[in-house]
Amino acid sequence: MNHISSPSVAGAAAAIDCSPFAKGLFIDGEWRQTDAQIAVVDPSTEREIARVADAGVEEAMAAVDAADRAAPGWRAKSPRERSEILRRCFELMIRHADELAALISLENGKALVDAKGEVAYAAEFFRWNAEEAVRLSGELGLAPSGSNRILVDYVPVGIALLVTPWNFPAAMATRKIAPALAAGCTVVLKPASETPLTAYALAELYREAGVPDGVVNVVTTSRPGPVTAAILDDPRVRKLSFTGSTGVGRTLLAEAARTVVGCAMELGGNAPFLVFDDADLDAALDGAMVAKMRNAGEACTAANRFYVQSGIYDRFSAGLVARMAALPVGPGIDPETRCGPMITRKAVEKIEHLVADAVGRGARVLQGGKALSGSGYFYPPTVLGDVPADALLMHEEIFGPVAALCRFEHEDDAVAAANNTEYGLASYVYSRDLKRALGVAGRIEAGMVAVNRGLVSDPAAPFGGVKQSGLGREGGHHGVLDYLEPKYIAVSF
């Protein structure tokens, strides 16, 4: 299998002008350039497509200053005013959906169909939180002693530092920004340096929607350690929301502890996908393709470990191989592509290492299994059969288009295997027996379980994990509460 970068596709990619999204750091409603710059590379071609400003500690603190100045005014706005602004953010994202999707495909490599899905998903966080902004209410009750009333108000937590990854450059930003703004907080966003252009494009839309200067600030940096440490050490910063690897999350938690900053952590995953003998085979295969191949497997919710009961294993395996082999591999910007490149060469090398380890321990390559030649960071859709439990990819996040299949006989064995991981983010269960499916879902140690469906994320639902997969929840009513502090007032009247 080879990927083909046709002249027409390459020309279309080259014709996209990225300069409007590389005007500098976005601080206090203005664009600020720096002497140092960060190169942004198209992973489909390995060509540089833009250079963005590279913030140091001084620029980072200017962003905190801007957020601090804007905080009183934004907090004082009525819930309806904030709601209307968030609603306009949603409308503008939908209006510019095609341009945003093309930009995501170009800097991320994501298949265009997936990029369009991401934009719709990302925009929905603004619509949902526009509605949440006017639903925030306090509590009033009588103390059990009868001595006073208990008045509970919910107040903005303060300035929030938002750190987002490269795999969903629009959705991971809006999933944090929208609830923070709905709650009345101001923010400093640090997007991943691999995919910063989408964050800057969205910043321009926020301004057009009426977000006041300084309420949202965006800074990119090649020195995330010193920059985030300086921001977290500022006593005005009271919230950290991070999406990324568990290892980096642990480091940030330790840094946040110095000033007792509240933390929301959406960390790594190693999602199990359980298929029982009585499952609807076609539905399970449909779900497997969504759960595994959304964003070419570069998702924390991606199904990594497929536990398939013996009676259906051979048919499921054959069906998955056929579907994976049929996926067109190519540049993300090509409308025909269904599996784009990985984000970096290092990501490809990690996948190669995990696959080689599994094969060395006895796994069988049923499809793919070898990086593609030529320019770009491509790895083909891959299926490994009868993967042993001690293979590294059964315990590490793959973050690529590799499905590892294992047989099981009994329900208890499948549940035990699914829980044999330090992670607990997403999981998937397929069975026609709803009682069994829900029972298994209850036994799996994960923050989210999809039953007979391959997509678990929804802006109206709480997203998050247990164990080493994180702290707190994003989305739903729970998401906005993460940016609010309950304030108790004892009053007699």
C-alpha positions in Angstrom: 0.0 0.0 0.0 1.3 3.4 -0.9 0.0 6.9 -0.4 -0.3 9.1 -3.5 0.2 12.9 -3.3 -1.3 14.0 -6.6 -0.2 17.3 -8.2 -3.7 18.6 -7.8 -3.8 17.9 -4.1 -0.3 19.2 -3.5 -1.2 22.4 -5.4 -4.4 22.8 -3.4 -2.4 22.6 -0.2 0.2 25.0 -1.4 -2.5 27.5 -2.4 -3.8 27.8 1.1 -2.3 31.0 2.6 -1.5 30.5 6.3 0.0 34.0 6.9 -3.3 35.5 8.2 -3.1 33.0 11.1 0.6 33.6 11.9 0.5 37.3 12.8 1.9 36.9 16.3 0.8 36.1 19.8 -2.8 37.2 20.6 -2.6 39.3 23.7 -5.1 41.9 24.9 -6.8 41.8 21.5 -3.6 42.7 19.6 -1.0 40.7 17.6 2.5 40.7 19.1 5.4 39.4 17.1 8.6 38.0 18.6 12.1 37.6 17.3 12.1 33.9 17.9 9.6 31.9 15.8 8.3 28.3 15.6 8.0 26.5 12.3 4.7 24.8 11.5 5.0 21.7 9.3 2.4 20.0 7.1 2.8 16.3 8.2 1.5 15.1 4.8 4.5 16.7 3.0 7.0 17.6 5.7 7.0 21.1 4.2 7.0 24.2 6.4 3.7 26.1 5.9 4.1 29.0 8.4 6.0 30.4 11.3 4.4 31.6 14.4 5.6 33.8 17.3 7.5 32.0 20.1 6.6 33.4 23.5 9.0 33.6 26.4 8.2 34.3 30.1 7.8 38.0 29.5 5.2 37.6 26.8 3.4 35.0 28.9 3.1 37.3 31.8 1.8 40.1 29.5 -1.0 37.6 28.6 -1.7 37.1 32.3 -1.7 40.9 32.8 -4.2 41.3 30.0 -6.5 38.6 31.4 -6.3 40.3 34.8 -7.3 43.7 33.4 -10.2 42.2 31.5 -11.5 40.1 34.4 -13.6 42.6 36.3 -15.5 43.8 33.2 -16.1 40.3 31.9 -17.2 39.0 35.3 -19.6 42.0 35.6 -21.4 41.2 32.3 -24.8 39.7 32.7 -25.2 36.0 32.0 -27.3 37.0 29.0 -24.6 39.2 27.6 -22.0 36.5 27.9 -24.5 34.0 26.4 -25.1 36.1 23.3 -21.4 36.4 22.7 -20.8 32.7 23.0 -23.7 32.1 20.6 -22.1 34.4 18.0 -18.8 32.4 18.4 -20.8 29.3 17.5 -22.4 30.9 14.5 -19.1 32.3 13.2 -17.4 28.9 13.5 -20.2 27.3 11.5 -20.1 30.0 8.9 -16.3 29.5 8.5 -16.4 25.7 8.9 -14.9 24.9 5.5 -11.9 27.2 6.0 -11.3 26.0 9.5 -11.5 22.4 8.4 -9.0 23.0 5.6 -6.6 24.7 8.0 -6.9 21.8 10.5 -6.2 19.3 7.7 -3.2 21.2 6.6 -1.4 21.7 9.9 -2.6 18.5 11.6 -2.7 16.1 8.6 -6.2 15.0 9.6 -8.5 13.7 6.9 -10.7 16.5 5.7 -13.9 14.6 6.6 -12.6 14.2 10.2 -11.6 17.9 10.3 -15.1 18.9 9.3 -16.5 16.7 12.0 -14.1 18.3 14.5 -15.2 21.9 13.6 -18.9 21.0 14.1 -18.0 19.3 17.4 -15.9 22.3 18.5 -18.5 24.8 17.6 -21.1 23.0 19.6 -19.3 23.7 22.8 -20.0 27.4 22.3 -23.7 26.7 21.6 -24.0 24.4 24.7 -22.2 26.8 27.0 -24.1 29.8 25.7 -27.2 28.0 27.1 -25.3 27.1 30.3 -24.3 30.7 30.9 -27.9 31.6 31.7 -28.7 28.5 33.7 -26.1 29.0 36.5 -28.0 29.5 39.7 -27.2 29.4 43.4 -28.9 27.8 46.4 -30.9 29.0 49.4 -31.8 26.8 52.4 -32.5 26.9 56.1 -29.7 25.6 58.4 -30.8 22.5 60.3 -30.5 24.4 63.5 -32.8 27.1 62.3 -30.3 29.8 63.3 -29.7 31.2 59.8 -30.2 30.8 56.1 -27.5 29.1 53.9 -27.0 31.1 50.8 -24.7 29.5 48.2 -23.5 31.6 45.2 -21.3 30.5 42.4 -18.5 32.8 41.4 -15.8 32.7 38.7 -12.7 30.9 39.9 -10.4 33.5 38.2 -7.8 33.5 35.5 -7.5 30.1 33.8 -4.5 28.7 32.0 -5.6 26.3 29.3 -3.1 23.9 27.7 -4.3 22.0 24.7 -2.8 19.2 22.5 -2.2 19.0 18.7 -4.7 16.2 17.8 -7.9 18.2 18.1 -6.6 21.9 17.7 -10.2 23.3 17.5 -12.2 21.1 19.8 -9.7 20.9 22.7 -9.6 24.7 22.8 -13.3 25.4 22.6 -14.1 22.6 25.1 -12.1 24.7 27.7 -12.7 28.3 26.5 -16.4 28.1 26.2 -17.3 27.0 29.7 -14.6 29.3 31.2 -16.2 32.3 29.4 -19.7 31.2 30.4 -18.6 31.1 34.0 -17.2 34.6 33.8 -13.4 33.7 33.7 -10.7 35.1 31.5 -8.1 32.8 30.0 -4.7 32.3 28.6 -4.6 29.5 26.0 -1.3 27.7 25.2 -2.0 25.6 22.1 0.4 22.9 20.9 3.3 24.3 18.9 2.6 21.6 16.2 -0.9 23.0 15.4 -1.1 26.6 16.5 -2.7 28.1 13.4 -6.3 26.9 14.2 -6.1 28.5 17.7 -5.1 31.9 16.2 -7.8 31.6 13.5 -10.4 31.1 16.2 -9.0 34.0 18.2 -9.9 36.3 15.3 -13.4 34.9 15.3 -13.8 35.4 19.0 -13.0 39.1 18.6 -15.5 39.4 15.7 -18.1 37.7 18.0 -17.6 40.4 20.6 -15.3 38.8 23.1 -13.6 41.8 24.8 -9.9 42.4 24.5 -7.9 40.4 27.1 -10.7 37.9 27.9 -9.0 35.3 25.6 -5.3 35.4 25.1 -3.3 32.9 22.9 0.4 32.3 23.2 2.6 29.7 21.5 6.0 28.7 22.8 8.8 26.3 22.2 9.6 26.4 25.9 6.5 25.1 27.5 8.1 24.2 30.8 9.4 27.6 31.9 6.4 29.4 30.4 3.7 27.4 32.1 5.7 27.3 35.4 5.8 31.1 35.4 2.1 31.4 34.7 1.2 28.9 37.4 3.4 30.7 39.9 1.4 33.9 39.4 -1.1 34.2 42.3 -3.7 35.7 40.0 -3.9 32.4 38.0 -6.4 30.1 39.8 -7.2 27.4 37.4 -5.3 25.0 35.1 -7.0 22.9 32.5 -4.7 20.5 30.6 -5.3 17.9 27.9 -2.3 15.7 27.0 -0.1 12.9 28.2 -0.3 11.5 31.7 3.5 12.1 32.1 3.2 15.8 31.4 0.0 16.0 33.5 1.9 14.7 36.5 4.5 17.4 36.1 1.9 20.1 35.8 0.0 18.9 38.9 3.2 19.1 40.9 3.8 22.7 39.6 0.3 23.7 40.3 0.6 22.5 43.9 3.1 25.2 44.7 0.3 27.8 44.5 -2.6 25.5 45.2 -4.1 26.0 41.7 -7.2 24.0 40.9 -6.6 21.5 38.2 -8.6 19.7 35.5 -6.7 17.0 33.8 -7.7 15.0 30.7 -4.9 12.6 30.3 -4.0 9.5 28.4 -6.2 6.5 27.5 -5.9 2.9 26.5 -9.5 2.1 25.6 -10.7 -1.5 25.5 -13.3 -2.5 22.9 -15.3 -5.6 24.0 -17.3 -7.6 21.4 -19.5 -10.5 22.7 -20.6 -13.5 20.6 -24.2 -12.1 20.5 -23.1 -8.7 19.1 -24.5 -7.4 15.9 -21.4 -8.0 13.7 -21.9 -5.2 11.2 -22.7 -2.7 14.0 -19.6 -3.8 15.9 -17.5 -3.4 12.8 -19.0 0.0 12.1 -18.3 1.1 15.7 -14.8 -0.3 15.6 -13.9 1.8 12.6 -15.2 5.0 14.3 -13.6 4.2 17.6 -10.3 3.2 16.1 -9.9 5.3 13.0 -11.3 8.7 14.0 -8.4 11.0 13.4 -6.3 8.0 12.3 -6.2 6.7 15.8 -4.6 9.8 17.2 -7.2 10.3 19.9 -7.2 9.6 23.6 -10.6 7.9 23.3 -9.3 5.6 20.5 -10.0 1.9 20.9 -6.6 0.3 21.3 -7.3 -3.2 22.7 -10.0 -5.3 21.0 -11.2 -8.2 23.2 -13.4 -10.4 21.0 -15.2 -13.5 22.2 -14.1 -16.7 20.5 -17.4 -17.4 18.7 -17.3 -14.2 16.7 -13.6 -13.6 16.7 -12.8 -14.9 13.2 -15.7 -13.1 11.5 -14.9 -9.9 13.3 -11.2 -10.2 12.5 -11.9 -10.8 8.8 -14.4 -7.9 8.6 -12.1 -5.5 10.3 -9.2 -6.4 8.0 -11.3 -5.8 5.0 -12.5 -2.4 6.2 -9.1 -1.3 7.3 -7.5 -2.4 4.0 -10.0 -0.4 2.0 -9.3 3.0 3.7 -7.6 5.5 1.3 -4.4 6.8 2.9 -3.1 10.1 1.8 -2.8 13.9 2.6 -5.4 15.1 4.9 -6.4 17.9 2.6 -7.4 15.4 -0.1 -11.2 14.9 0.1 -10.7 11.2 -0.7 -8.4 10.5 2.2 -9.8 8.6 5.2 -6.4 8.0 7.0 -4.0 10.9 7.0 -0.4 11.1 8.3 0.8 10.9 11.9 1.8 14.2 13.4 5.6 13.7 13.4 8.2 11.2 12.4 8.7 10.4 16.0 5.1 9.3 16.3 5.6 6.9 13.4 8.7 5.5 15.0 6.8 4.9 18.3 4.1 2.9 16.4 6.8 0.9 14.6 8.4 0.0 17.9 5.1 -1.1 19.5 4.1 -3.2 16.5 7.5 -4.8 16.3 7.4 -5.7 20.0 3.9 -7.3 19.6 5.0 -9.3 16.6 8.1 -10.4 18.4 5.9 -11.7 21.2 3.7 -13.7 18.9 1.1 -11.4 17.4 0.2 -11.9 13.7 0.1 -9.1 11.2 -3.2 -9.3 9.4 -3.1 -6.0 7.7 -0.5 -3.2 7.2 2.2 -3.3 9.8 4.9 -1.3 8.1 5.4 2.4 7.7 4.9 3.8 4.2 7.8 5.2 2.1 8.0 8.6 0.6 7.4 12.1 2.1 5.0 12.6 4.9 4.6 10.8 8.2 2.4 7.9 7.0 1.5 4.6 8.8 -1.1 2.4 7.2 -4.3 1.1 8.9 -3.0 -2.0 10.7 -4.6 -5.1 12.3 -2.7 -7.4 14.6 -4.3 -10.8 15.6 -3.9 -12.8 18.8 -1.9 -10.1 20.5 -0.4 -11.4 23.8 -1.2 -9.7 27.0 2.4 -8.8 27.7 2.9 -6.8 24.5 3.8 -3.2 25.1 0.9 -1.9 23.0 -1.5 -3.5 25.4 -0.2 -1.2 28.1 0.8 1.9 26.3 -1.3 4.4 24.3 -0.8 3.6 20.6 -2.0 6.9 19.2 -2.0 5.5 15.7 -4.1 3.4 13.2 -3.3 0.0 14.8 -6.0 -2.4 16.1 -4.8 -5.1 18.5 -7.1 -8.2 18.6 -7.3 -10.7 21.5 -9.7 -13.6 22.0 -11.6 -14.2 25.2 -14.0 -17.0 26.4 -15.7 -15.7 29.5 -17.1 -12.3 30.5 -15.0 -12.1 33.7 -11.8 -12.6 31.6 -12.7 -9.8 29.3 -13.5 -7.4 32.1 -10.3 -8.3 34.0 -8.3 -7.7 30.8 -10.1 -4.4 30.1 -9.2 -3.2 33.6 -5.6 -4.3 33.4 -4.3 -0.8 32.7 -3.3 2.3 34.6 -5.7 4.3 32.4 -9.5 4.6 32.6 -10.8 7.1 30.1 -13.1 5.5 27.4 -14.3 2.0 26.7 -16.7 0.2 24.3 -19.0 -2.7 24.7 -21.0 -4.6 22.0 -23.7 -7.1 22.9 -27.4 -7.5 21.9 -28.1 -8.4 25.6 -28.6 -5.0 27.1 -28.6 -6.3 30.6 -25.1 -7.9 30.1 -23.8 -4.8 28.2 -24.8 -2.4 31.0 -23.6 -4.8 33.6 -20.2 -5.0 31.9 -20.2 -1.2 31.5 -20.7 -0.9 35.2 -17.7 -3.1 36.0 -15.2 -1.5 33.6 -13.0 1.1 35.3 -13.5 4.0 33.0 -15.0 7.5 33.1 -16.9 6.9 29.9 -18.4 3.7 28.3 -20.1 3.5 24.9 -22.6 0.7 24.6 -23.2 -0.5 21.0 -21.8 2.7 19.5 -18.3 3.8 18.5 -18.5 7.4 19.4 -18.6 8.4 23.1 -17.9 12.2 23.0 -20.8 14.7 23.3 -20.6 18.4 24.3 -23.7 17.8 26.5 -22.1 15.0 28.4 -19.3 14.9 31.1 -16.0 13.9 29.4 -13.2 12.6 31.6 -11.5 9.6 33.1 -10.5 7.8 36.2 -7.2 6.3 37.5 -4.3 7.8 35.6 -6.6 9.2 32.9 -7.3 12.4 34.7 -9.2 14.6 37.1 -12.5 16.5 36.6 -14.9 16.6 33.7 -15.4 18.7 30.6 -18.6 19.1 28.8 -22.2 19.0 30.0 -23.2 20.9 33.1 -20.2 19.6 34.9 -17.8 21.4 32.5 -18.9 24.9 33.5 -18.8 24.1 37.2 -15.1 23.5 36.9 -14.7 27.2 36.4 -16.9 28.2 39.4 -16.3 28.3 43.1 -19.2 27.8 45.5 -19.3 30.7 47.9 -21.3 30.2 51.1 -22.9 33.2 52.9 -24.6 32.8 56.3 -27.4 35.2 56.6 -30.3 35.9 59.0 -33.5 37.6 58.0 
